[in-house]
Amino acid sequence: MAAPLSDTPACPLKTVAVIGLGTMGTGITEVLARAGREVVGIDISEAAAARSVAALEASTAHAVARGRLSEQERADVLARVRTCADLTAAADADLVIEVAPESYEIKHRIFRELDAVVRPETILATGTNALSVTRLAADSARPERVLGLHFFNPAPAMKLVEVVSSVLTSPQAVAAVTDLAVELGKEPVAVGDRPGFVADGLLFGYLNQAAAMYEAKYASREDIDAAMRLGCGLPMGPLALLDLIGVDTARTVLEAMYAESRDRLHAPAPVLKQLSEAGLTGRKAGRGFYTYASPGSGTVVRDSLTPLDGDALVPGRSVRGVGVAGSGTMASGIAEVFAKAGYEVVLAARSAEKAQAAKARVGRSLSRSVDKGRLSAEAAARTLDRITATGTYDDFADVDLAVEAVAEDLAVKQQLFGTLDKVCKPGAVLATTTSSLPVVACARATSRPQDVIGMHFFNPAPAMKLVEVVRTVLTADDVHATVREVCATIGKHAVDCGDRAGFIVNALLFPYLNNAIKMVQEHYASLDDIDAAMKLGGGYPMGPFELLDVVGLDVSLAIEKVLHHEFREPGLAPAPLLEHLVAAGCLGRKTGRGFREHARR
């Protein structure tokens, strides 16, 4: 009786054929050759093969110049690679990786031809991230030897590789390819077969919502991209990333995701179709959401949509004194920011003791900056002296800008704005730091709604550069100009957006987090694999579950509920698993348990 495939020792994958020598195929070829594999690069276009060889020569020469390869090692790498235009060259390969265009017709044809060429034990891997691996395998004469091997671009630099099994894939094939990924210095993540897998399954929904936000003219492309870079620490903004990936590619992936999920959040934003059909596919075309110096260039150049510098139509109001209402971490952080910038700050809370505690927190923060050499002791002392702690809002009588940072409760904020309306002088700007509540509801609690605006700082306020400036339909132009000018003075990057749930950052961030929870809930992937996929494949500073536990599951659930209520999209409904954890009191780091266990502090 023959041993089951899972018990058969995995054969070493020494010779690998790579089909499709575009950017991704060339990158995979380099990774394999540098790891000592013999590589056969196959492309029907001789020009593509020549470009691939030239790119490989240039990349390895660059590695030599930076001391990462010796001349002999470079020569050995190049000697391991040969190119040709015929699939029969894959006859001796132990593994074939196809990275042909995302088309079932093209990929089926390649797999059928390979069935007649390669040895019975050869593993066939598809690099697709949008098409069904199961469908491709079922059309092959060896479905148990077919799997997905999804590298990320640029392949030499990106650590993540998703190893995708269909219901037909043998464990032996999965083990052999997983071992190879480790030998290549990659981090393999095992996933099942569904469009986008883990990383792109989460990433493309987020990119799609950013495209829809831009199309709706809610915010400019520059502000959307800056908000996600500065507010979430992402390496690129979503619209710039769409241009890098290719608008047409993103549309293809989203179409495949929508065909399976029927989630409207995956239905490609119409602007993706418009740009694709116009040939404005991103960097490779020289124009997409942005305009580039030339096709293939990453240098953005000015176009008709580029905002002009200093484009404020009206001057702002004079701001010398600032009032900060609240006693929590955000209030003390905002007070520190203004005081560091030279403003006289009144820090008011419900009691003098709470206000003094908040000022003491500022003092400790400044001391840490001194210890780290970021601030002199004298400057820290001057900064703290600019803050007056008080237990009454009556001391806001002379401030030019009042910023509230109290509890995220609309009734509490409205009561406070009613008080500010009475104690603040005429012409003072009144700002709320809310991240999820309607700014206009705060404005309507006053007799001067034209003076009310949102200033959404991010935590920790002294470190985070972003401020979302939220205008209501009633906010005066000079109030908007005032806040923009103040943001520049305190060294923050202001982005403009309208008064709707989530503003820019939370409206894009929390649906992504919610979808990650759904993946775990559906047993598609583990917490660790999802976090690893997004950090290694997406360049995120934290995985979604790490971030959820830091933010707080109760806070996350509240924001999800607000987004769902505002937009009424079924896909925005909070994942039941999130609701269950909150109901159980598992709120993240602050309670010692959320999605993971944490040491109590």
C-alpha positions in Angstrom: 0.0 0.0 0.0 1.4 3.4 -1.0 2.2 5.8 1.8 -0.1 8.8 1.9 1.3 12.0 0.4 1.5 13.7 3.8 4.0 11.0 5.0 6.2 11.3 2.0 9.4 13.4 2.6 9.2 16.7 0.9 11.6 16.8 -2.0 14.1 19.7 -2.1 13.1 22.4 -4.6 16.4 23.1 -6.2 15.3 24.1 -9.7 12.5 26.6 -10.1 10.8 27.9 -13.2 9.3 31.4 -13.1 6.6 32.1 -15.7 6.1 35.8 -16.4 9.0 38.2 -16.1 7.4 41.4 -15.2 8.3 43.3 -12.0 7.0 40.6 -9.7 8.5 37.7 -11.7 11.9 39.4 -11.9 11.8 40.0 -8.2 11.0 36.4 -7.4 13.7 35.3 -9.8 16.3 37.4 -7.9 15.1 36.0 -4.5 15.5 32.4 -5.7 18.8 32.9 -7.4 20.3 34.7 -4.4 19.2 31.8 -2.3 21.2 29.3 -4.4 18.3 28.1 -6.7 18.7 27.4 -10.4 16.1 29.6 -12.0 14.5 29.3 -15.5 12.7 32.6 -16.4 10.1 32.1 -19.0 8.2 34.8 -20.9 6.7 34.8 -24.4 8.1 38.4 -24.9 11.8 38.5 -25.6 11.7 42.2 -24.8 10.2 41.4 -21.3 12.9 38.7 -20.7 15.7 41.2 -21.7 14.2 43.9 -19.4 14.1 41.3 -16.6 17.8 40.3 -17.1 18.8 44.0 -17.2 16.9 44.7 -14.0 18.5 41.7 -12.3 21.9 42.9 -13.4 21.2 46.4 -12.1 19.8 45.2 -8.8 22.7 42.9 -8.1 25.2 45.6 -9.1 23.5 47.9 -6.6 23.8 45.2 -3.9 27.6 45.0 -4.6 27.9 48.8 -4.4 26.2 48.7 -1.0 28.4 45.8 0.3 25.6 43.3 0.4 27.1 41.0 -2.3 30.7 40.4 -3.5 31.5 40.5 -7.2 31.9 36.7 -7.2 28.5 36.2 -5.4 26.9 38.5 -8.0 28.5 36.5 -10.8 27.2 33.3 -9.3 23.7 34.7 -8.9 23.5 35.8 -12.5 24.9 32.4 -13.7 22.0 30.6 -12.0 19.4 32.4 -14.1 18.6 31.7 -17.7 15.6 32.9 -19.7 13.6 31.5 -22.6 10.3 31.9 -24.4 9.0 28.3 -24.3 7.3 26.5 -21.5 9.1 23.3 -22.3 12.1 24.9 -20.5 10.3 24.1 -17.3 10.6 20.3 -17.9 13.2 19.8 -15.2 11.8 22.2 -12.6 10.9 21.0 -9.1 8.7 24.0 -8.7 7.0 26.2 -11.2 5.7 29.7 -10.1 3.5 31.5 -12.6 3.0 35.2 -12.3 1.2 35.7 -15.6 -1.6 38.3 -15.9 -4.7 37.9 -13.7 -6.8 36.0 -16.3 -8.3 32.5 -15.9 -8.0 32.0 -19.6 -4.2 32.7 -19.6 -3.5 30.8 -16.4 -5.6 27.8 -17.4 -3.7 27.6 -20.7 -0.3 27.8 -18.9 -1.3 25.0 -16.4 -2.6 22.7 -19.2 0.6 23.1 -21.1 2.7 22.5 -18.0 0.8 19.3 -17.3 2.3 17.9 -20.5 5.8 19.1 -19.8 6.8 18.8 -16.1 7.5 15.7 -14.0 4.6 14.1 -12.0 6.1 15.3 -8.7 6.6 18.9 -9.8 4.7 21.4 -7.7 2.8 24.1 -9.7 2.3 27.4 -7.9 0.2 30.4 -8.9 1.1 33.9 -7.8 -2.5 35.1 -8.1 -4.0 37.3 -5.4 -7.4 37.6 -7.0 -8.3 34.3 -8.8 -9.4 31.0 -7.2 -6.6 28.6 -6.6 -9.1 25.8 -6.4 -10.5 26.6 -9.8 -7.0 26.7 -11.3 -6.1 23.4 -9.6 -9.3 21.6 -10.6 -8.5 22.3 -14.3 -5.0 20.7 -13.8 -4.2 17.0 -14.3 -2.5 17.2 -10.9 -4.7 19.2 -8.6 -3.0 17.9 -5.5 0.3 19.5 -6.6 -1.3 23.0 -7.3 -1.2 25.7 -4.7 -0.9 29.5 -4.3 2.4 31.2 -3.5 1.8 34.9 -3.1 4.9 37.1 -2.9 4.6 40.8 -2.2 6.1 43.6 -4.2 9.0 44.3 -4.2 9.7 40.6 -3.7 13.4 41.0 -2.6 12.4 43.4 0.2 9.1 42.2 1.4 9.2 39.4 4.0 5.7 38.0 3.7 4.8 35.0 1.5 1.2 33.6 1.7 1.1 29.9 1.0 -2.4 29.2 -0.2 -4.0 25.7 -0.1 -7.1 24.6 -1.9 -9.2 21.7 -0.7 -7.3 19.6 -3.2 -3.7 20.5 -2.2 -1.6 17.8 -0.7 0.1 18.5 2.7 3.4 17.4 1.1 3.3 20.2 -1.5 2.4 22.7 1.2 5.2 21.6 3.4 7.8 21.7 0.6 6.9 25.2 -0.5 6.7 26.4 3.1 10.2 25.1 3.8 11.4 26.8 0.6 9.9 30.1 1.8 11.8 29.9 5.1 15.0 29.1 3.2 14.5 32.2 1.1 14.4 34.3 4.3 10.7 34.9 4.1 7.9 34.6 6.6 5.3 32.1 5.3 1.7 32.4 6.4 -0.7 29.5 5.6 -4.1 30.6 4.3 -7.1 29.2 2.6 -8.3 29.9 -0.9 -10.4 33.1 -1.1 -9.8 36.3 -3.1 -7.2 38.5 -1.6 -6.2 35.9 1.0 -5.2 37.7 4.2 -3.2 40.8 3.4 -4.8 41.9 0.2 -8.2 40.7 1.5 -7.9 43.4 4.2 -5.9 45.9 2.3 -8.0 46.2 -0.8 -11.3 46.9 1.1 -9.5 49.8 2.8 -8.1 51.1 -0.5 -11.5 50.9 -2.1 -13.1 52.9 0.6 -10.4 55.5 0.2 -11.1 55.7 -3.5 -14.8 56.1 -2.8 -14.1 58.9 -0.2 -12.0 60.7 -2.8 -14.6 60.3 -5.5 -17.3 61.7 -3.2 -15.1 64.8 -2.8 -15.2 64.4 1.0 -11.4 65.1 1.2 -8.6 65.8 -1.3 -6.3 63.0 -2.4 -3.4 64.8 -0.6 -5.4 65.0 2.7 -6.6 61.4 2.5 -3.0 60.1 2.0 -1.5 62.4 4.6 -4.2 61.4 7.1 -3.4 57.7 6.9 0.4 58.2 6.8 0.5 60.5 9.8 -2.5 59.2 11.7 -1.8 55.5 11.4 2.0 55.4 10.6 1.5 53.8 7.2 4.4 54.0 4.7 2.1 55.2 1.9 -1.3 56.8 1.7 -4.0 54.7 0.1 -4.4 56.6 -3.2 -0.6 56.7 -3.8 -0.6 53.0 -3.0 -3.3 52.4 -5.6 -1.2 54.2 -8.2 1.8 52.0 -7.2 -0.2 48.7 -7.4 -2.0 49.7 -10.5 -5.6 51.0 -10.6 -6.6 48.3 -13.0 -5.0 45.6 -10.8 -6.9 46.9 -7.8 -10.1 46.8 -9.8 -9.6 43.2 -10.8 -8.9 42.1 -7.2 -11.9 43.9 -5.9 -14.2 42.4 -8.6 -13.0 39.0 -7.5 -13.6 39.8 -3.8 -17.0 41.2 -4.5 -18.0 38.2 -6.6 -17.4 36.0 -3.5 -18.4 38.2 -0.6 -21.2 40.3 -2.2 -20.2 42.9 0.4 -20.8 46.4 -1.1 -17.6 47.5 0.6 -15.7 45.3 -2.0 -17.7 46.6 -5.0 -15.1 48.6 -6.9 -15.5 52.4 -6.5 -16.7 53.7 -9.9 -13.6 56.0 -10.1 -11.4 52.8 -10.4 -13.3 51.8 -13.5 -13.2 55.3 -15.0 -9.4 55.6 -14.5 -8.8 52.1 -15.7 -10.8 52.5 -18.9 -9.1 55.8 -19.6 -5.7 54.1 -19.3 -4.9 56.2 -16.2 -3.7 53.1 -14.3 -1.2 54.7 -12.0 2.6 55.0 -12.0 3.1 52.6 -14.8 1.0 54.9 -17.1 2.4 58.1 -15.7 -1.0 59.1 -14.3 -3.6 57.7 -12.0 -4.9 59.5 -8.9 -1.7 61.6 -9.2 0.3 62.7 -12.1 3.9 61.4 -12.4 7.0 62.8 -14.2 6.9 59.9 -16.7 5.5 56.4 -17.0 7.1 54.2 -14.4 8.3 57.1 -12.4 7.5 57.6 -8.7 8.0 61.3 -8.8 4.7 63.2 -8.4 4.4 66.4 -10.4 1.9 69.3 -10.1 -1.4 69.0 -12.0 -4.7 70.8 -12.0 -5.8 69.2 -8.7 -2.6 70.1 -6.8 -3.5 72.6 -4.0 -1.8 75.9 -4.1 0.4 76.9 -1.2 -1.1 79.6 1.1 -4.5 79.2 -0.6 -6.6 80.5 2.4 -9.2 82.9 1.0 -9.6 84.8 4.3 -7.2 85.6 7.2 -7.7 83.9 10.5 -8.4 85.4 13.9 -5.6 86.3 16.3 -4.9 83.6 18.8 -2.7 84.3 21.9 -4.4 82.4 24.7 -5.7 78.9 24.5 -8.1 77.1 26.9 -8.0 73.3 27.1 -11.0 71.6 28.8 -10.4 68.1 30.3 -8.1 66.2 32.7 -7.3 63.1 30.8 -4.3 62.0 28.7 -5.5 63.8 25.6 -6.3 67.1 27.4 -2.8 67.2 29.0 -1.1 66.2 25.7 -2.9 69.0 23.9 -2.1 71.5 26.6 1.6 70.5 26.3 1.5 71.0 22.5 0.2 74.5 22.8 2.4 75.5 25.7 5.5 74.2 23.8 4.5 76.4 20.9 4.5 79.5 23.1 0.8 79.9 23.8 -0.5 80.8 27.3 -2.7 77.9 28.2 -5.5 77.6 30.7 -6.1 73.9 31.6 -9.5 73.6 33.2 -11.2 70.5 34.7 -14.2 69.7 36.9 -12.1 70.3 40.0 -8.8 72.1 40.8 -7.3 68.8 41.9 -8.1 67.1 38.5 -6.6 70.1 36.7 -3.4 70.0 38.8 -3.1 66.3 38.2 -3.4 66.9 34.4 -0.7 69.6 34.7 1.5 67.3 36.6 1.1 64.8 33.8 2.4 67.4 31.4 5.4 68.0 33.8 6.3 64.3 33.7 6.1 64.2 29.9 8.4 67.2 29.7 10.8 65.6 32.1 11.0 62.5 29.9 11.8 64.8 26.9 14.6 66.4 28.9 16.0 63.0 29.9 16.0 62.0 26.2 17.8 65.2 25.2 14.8 66.4 23.1 14.3 69.5 25.3 16.4 71.6 27.7 15.5 71.8 31.3 15.0 75.5 30.9 12.6 75.1 28.0 10.7 72.5 29.9 10.3 74.8 32.9 9.1 77.7 30.6 6.6 75.4 28.9 5.1 74.2 32.2 5.0 77.9 33.5 2.7 78.8 30.5 0.0 76.4 31.8 -2.4 77.6 34.4 -4.4 74.8 36.0 -7.9 75.7 37.2 -11.1 74.0 38.4 -13.5 76.5 36.8 -14.3 77.2 33.1 -14.8 80.8 34.1 -11.1 81.2 33.6 -11.6 80.8 29.8 -13.0 84.3 29.7 -10.0 85.7 27.9 -8.9 82.8 25.7 -9.0 83.2 21.9 -9.3 79.4 21.3 -11.1 76.9 23.6 -10.4 73.2 22.9 -12.5 70.6 24.7 -11.1 67.1 25.3 -13.6 65.7 27.7 -15.4 62.3 27.6 -16.7 61.0 24.2 -20.3 61.5 25.2 -22.5 63.9 23.2 -24.6 65.0 26.2 -21.4 65.8 28.2 -19.9 67.7 25.3 -23.1 69.7 24.6 -23.3 70.7 28.2 -19.7 71.9 28.1 -20.3 73.9 24.9 -23.3 75.5 26.5 -20.9 76.6 29.3 -18.2 77.8 26.9 -20.8 79.8 25.0 -21.5 81.7 28.2 -17.9 82.2 29.5 -15.9 82.7 26.4 -15.6 86.2 24.8 -17.2 87.0 21.5 -15.0 85.9 18.6 -13.3 83.1 20.5 -13.0 79.9 18.4 -14.6 76.8 20.1 -13.2 73.5 19.1 -14.0 69.9 19.9 -11.6 67.0 19.7 -14.3 64.4 19.1 -13.3 61.4 16.9 -16.8 60.1 16.3 -19.5 62.5 17.3 -21.2 65.1 15.1 -19.4 68.5 15.5 -22.6 70.3 14.4 -24.4 68.9 17.4 -21.8 70.6 19.7 -22.2 73.8 17.6 -25.9 73.8 18.0 -25.5 73.8 21.8 -24.2 77.4 21.5 -25.6 80.7 20.3 -22.6 81.0 17.9 -22.4 77.8 15.8 -20.3 79.7 13.2 -17.4 79.8 15.7 -17.4 76.0 16.3 -15.1 73.6 14.5 -13.5 70.1 15.0 -9.8 69.7 15.9 -9.2 66.0 16.1 -5.8 65.4 17.6 -4.3 61.9 17.7 -2.9 60.2 20.8 -0.3 60.9 22.0 -0.9 64.5 21.0 2.8 65.7 21.5 4.1 63.0 19.2 1.4 62.6 16.5 1.6 65.1 13.7 -1.9 64.9 12.3 -4.9 67.1 13.1 -8.2 66.5 11.3 -9.9 69.9 10.9 -13.6 69.3 10.7 -15.9 72.0 9.3 -19.6 71.9 9.8 -22.0 73.5 7.3 -22.2 76.4 9.8 -18.5 77.0 10.4 -17.2 80.4 9.4 -14.4 80.7 6.8 -12.2 82.7 9.2 -12.7 80.1 11.9 -11.4 77.5 9.5 -8.5 79.7 8.5 -7.7 80.3 12.2 -7.4 76.6 13.0 -5.3 76.0 10.0 -2.9 78.7 11.0 -2.8 77.5 14.6 -2.0 74.0 13.4 1.0 75.3 11.4 2.2 77.2 14.5 2.1 74.2 16.7 3.9 72.0 14.1 0.9 69.9 13.2 -0.2 68.8 9.7 -3.8 69.8 9.2 -6.1 67.9 6.9 -9.6 69.2 6.0 -12.7 67.0 6.1 -16.4 67.4 6.5 -18.6 66.6 9.6 -19.4 63.0 9.2 -18.8 59.9 11.2 -15.1 58.8 11.5 -13.8 61.8 9.5 -10.9 60.4 7.4 -8.8 58.2 9.5 -11.4 56.3 11.6 -13.7 55.9 8.6 -11.0 54.1 6.8 -9.2 52.4 9.7 -12.1 50.8 11.7 -13.8 48.9 8.8 -10.3 47.3 8.1 -10.1 46.3 11.8 -13.6 45.0 11.7 -12.9 42.8 8.7 -9.8 41.4 10.4 -12.0 40.3 13.3 -14.4 38.7 10.9 -11.5 36.6 9.4 -10.7 35.2 12.9 -14.4 34.8 13.6 -14.8 32.7 10.4 -11.7 30.6 11.3 -10.0 31.7 8.1 -6.7 32.7 9.7 -5.2 33.1 13.2 -4.6 36.3 15.1 -0.8 35.9 14.7 -0.9 35.2 11.0 -3.2 38.2 10.3 -1.0 40.5 12.4 2.2 39.2 10.7 0.6 39.5 7.2 -0.3 43.1 7.7 3.0 44.1 9.2 5.2 42.2 6.7 3.0 42.4 3.6 1.4 45.8 4.1 4.1 47.7 6.0 1.7 48.4 8.9 3.5 49.4 12.2 1.1 47.2 14.1 -1.1 44.3 13.2 -4.9 44.8 13.5 -5.2 42.8 16.7 -2.2 44.5 18.3 -3.8 47.8 17.5 -7.3 46.8 18.7 -6.0 45.8 22.1 -4.1 49.1 22.4 -7.1 51.3 21.3 -9.5 49.4 23.5 -12.2 47.0 22.3 -14.9 49.1 23.8 -13.7 52.2 22.0 -13.4 50.3 18.8 -16.9 48.9 19.1 -18.4 52.4 19.8 -16.7 53.7 16.7 -17.9 50.8 14.6 -21.5 51.4 15.8 -21.3 55.0 14.9 -20.0 54.2 11.4 -22.7 51.6 10.9 -25.4 53.9 12.1 -24.2 56.8 9.9 -23.7 54.9 6.6 -26.1 52.0 7.1 -23.8 49.7 5.2 -24.3 46.0 6.3 -20.6 45.4 5.9 -19.9 48.0 8.6 -21.9 46.2 11.3 -19.6 45.3 14.2 -18.3 41.8 14.1 -20.2 39.7 16.7 -16.9 38.5 18.2 -16.0 42.1 19.0 -19.3 42.6 20.8 -18.9 39.4 22.7 -15.4 40.3 24.0 -16.6 43.7 25.1 -19.6 42.2 26.9 -17.2 39.9 28.7 -15.1 42.8 29.8 -12.2 41.9 27.7 -11.3 45.4 26.5 -7.6 45.0 25.6 -4.4 46.1 27.4 -6.3 48.2 29.9 -8.1 45.2 31.4 -5.3 42.7 30.8 -7.2 40.8 28.2 -8.6 41.5 24.8 -7.8 39.5 21.7 -4.6 38.5 23.6 -3.6 38.2 27.3 -1.6 41.2 28.6 0.3 41.7 31.8 -1.7 44.1 34.1 0.1 47.4 34.8 
